[in-house]
Amino acid sequence: MSTHVLILGGTTEARELAASLAARPGVRVTTSLAGRVSRPGPLDGDVRIGGFGGADGLAAWLREHRVDALVDATHPFAARITANAARAAAATGVPAVVLRRPGWSPVPGERRHEVASLADAAALLTTLGPRVFLTTGRLGLAAFAHLTDMHFVVRSVEPPEPPLPPHTVVLPARGPFTVEDETALLREHRIDVLVTKDSGAAATAAKLTAARDLGLPVVLVRRPPLPDGVIAVPDVPGVLARLGFGP
């Protein structure tokens, strides 16, 4: 009888975990994607697209498909999905693991300003400079839409959702990015300040190095807290160990 693992995916680590599990005899892996990226890359195992309908819907899916383990490997800022996964696991008794890469640690020489939300980031910007490189994803840009006297360069894999600030240049792009590329971008657009989320991804960390090298301030949005009692595992080997699969 096979072991069925459901991965709530969308991250590089989720893809790596699916490949590792799918290669193991007697393991069936299903990766669920929210559907926010129109052309996701190939994944090992089964793939489903779309939401579950909240915690109750996810719990019903776990029961119907006889899931033996649940891994939440979503983006560190997918707070609602993480909360629903915790509730569904508790309701069904399905063992659950949260896979979260570590955040970006402070580096000497950085001009880092940590804030709790996009709204807090927007409030701080008026003191840091008029030209902003915004890499917080395609959602939530309404928090900056009222800053009509500032100029924004927004980088996003998918087109950002309106409303946007009136003076916005959109750069569609997907990492990884080099320090040289990021430095050239910051110089070309005469950026005064970088705004980003603490995603912790190595593929997008080069912008922090480039900003530090140029002496630019960085506004970093902190991650939302995990639900009470939920502990994150930082990497794929840790998840495999928690699931009892070994290295």
N, C-alpha and C positions, 0 to 999 in steps of 0.2 A: 504494500500500500504506500502510495507516494505522500510526501509532505508538501502541503500547499502553502507557499509564502506569498503574501500580498505586499508589494512595495508601493507606497505613495511616492511617486517619483518626480522628475523634473530637474534633477541636479546631476552633475558629473558622477558623484558618489553613488547615486541611485543606479546609474547605468553600469558602473563597475560592479556593484553588488548583484545586479541581475545577471551579468555575465558569469560571475563566480558561482552563483547558485544554479543557474541553468546547466552548467557543466558537471554538476554533481548527480550521480545516479540516484533515482528515487526522489528527486526534488522537482516539484512543479512551481514555477515562479510566474506571477502576474504583476506587471507594472501598471499602475493607474496614473494617467496624466490628466491634468485639469483642462487641457485643451486651449491654453492661452497662447501657445506657440503654434503657428499654422503648419509648420513643417518640421516636426521633431525628428531627430536622428534615429537610426535603427536601434532596436533593443532586442536583447536575447529574451526568450520566453514569450508568454502571452502579453498582449497590451490591450488596455481598455482606455477609452477617452471620455472625459466628462466627469461631473460631480456625482455624489451619491445621494444628495438630498439631506445633508446634515449628519449628525451623529447617529440618529435612529436609522437613516438609510444605509449608512456604512455598516452598522451592526447587523442589519438584515442581510446585507451582501455577504458579510463574513459567515453568517450562519448558512445561507443558501449555497454558497460555494465551498463550504467546509474548509475554511482557512485555518491553518494550524499556527501561523505566526504572522504578525503585522509589523512592518518596518516603515516608520514615517521618515522618509528621506527627502522631504520637501525643502524648499528654500527657507533659510532661517527666519524670514519675515512672514511666512505663511501661518500666522498665529491662529487663524480660525480653523484651518485644516488640522493643525496640531492639537488644538483643543478638542475637536470632533473625534480625532483618532483616539485620544486618551479616553474619552467618554465611551466610545464604541468598544474599545478593548475591555474596559471595566465592566460594561454591560454584558459582554459575551464570554468573558473569561479567557479570551485569546491573548496569549503572551505578546507583548508589544515592546519594540525598541525604537528609540528616536536616534537617527543618525544626523549629527550636526558637525560640520567642519569647524575647527576653532576660529574665533574672530581674529581680526588684525590687532596685534599687540602694538602699543606705542613704541616709537623709534626716536632716539635722541635727534634733536634738530627739527622735528616735526612741529608744525604750527596747528595742532589738532584742537578742534572745538567739538566736544561730544554733546549731542542733544537727544531728546527722547522721541521726537516725532518730526515729520516733514514740516508741520506748522511751526515748530520751534526753529527749524533750520531756516525757514523763510523769514522769520522775525529777526534772526541774527544777520542775515545777508546784507541788510542796509548799512551795517557798520564795517563791512569787509571789502566792498568794491562792487562796481556796476556790471562787470562781465563775469558770468557764472558758467562753469562747466558742470552740468547736472547729469549724473549717472545713477539715478535712483529707480530705473525701470520705467515701464510705460504707464503705470498706474499712479495715481496720487498727485499728478502735476497741477491739479486745481489748487493745491496749497500755495503755489507760486503765481497764480494767474493775476493776482491783484498788484503785482510788482511791475507796474507799467513803465517805470523809468529805467528798468534794468534790461540787460541783454543776456539771453540764455542760449547755450549750445547744449542740446539734449541728445544723448546717445542711447539708443534702444534697439533691441533685436527686432521688435515688432513696432508698427506705428503707435505712438503714444495716444492715449485717450484724452480728448478735450474735456474741459477747457485748458488751454495753454497760455502762458504769458504772451502778450502781443508781439514782443520782439524775440522770436525763437527760431533758431536754426536746428533742424532735426538731422542727425547723422545716424542712419541705419547701419549697424555693425554688430558683429559677434566676436568675442575674444577667442583665443588669448591675444593680448596686446603687449608689445615690447616697450621698454622704457624709452627707447629712441622714438618710437611712434607717438607715445603719449606726450613726450617733450615737444615734438614738432607740432602736435595738435594744440597744446596749450599756448605755444608761441604764435602760431598762425592766427588763432582767434583772440589773441591778446587777453587771455583769461586772467582774472584777478583772484578767483576763489573756486575751489572744487567742492561740490556737494555730492556725497555718496552714502550708501548704506553699508553697515559693517557685515557684508556678506562673507568675508573671509576667504573668498576664492583666489587661489594663486593665479588663475588666468586673468584676473582683473586687478591685481595688486600693483602692477607697474605704474598706474596713474598716481598712486600715493608716493612712490619713489620720485617720479617726475615732478610732482608738486613740491616735494621737500627740496629737491635739487634746485628748483627755481625760487624757493623761498615763499611759496604761495600758501595761504591758509587752507585748511581742509575742514569742512563741516561734516562730521560723521554721525549718522543716525544710529543710535544704539539698537540692538536687537530687542524685540519684545520678550518678556520673561516666559519661561516654560510653565505649563500648568503645574499646580501643586503636586508634589510627589513624583514628577517626571524627571528622569535624569538622562542626559544625552550621552551618546557614545561618539567619539570624535572621528572614527574611521571605519572602513569596511572590515578589516580584521577583527576589530572590536565587536562589530555586529555579528559576525560569523561565530565568534566565541560565545556571545550571549545566546545565540540560537542553538548552540551545541554542535556546530559543524566543524569546529577547529579551523586551522589555517588553510 
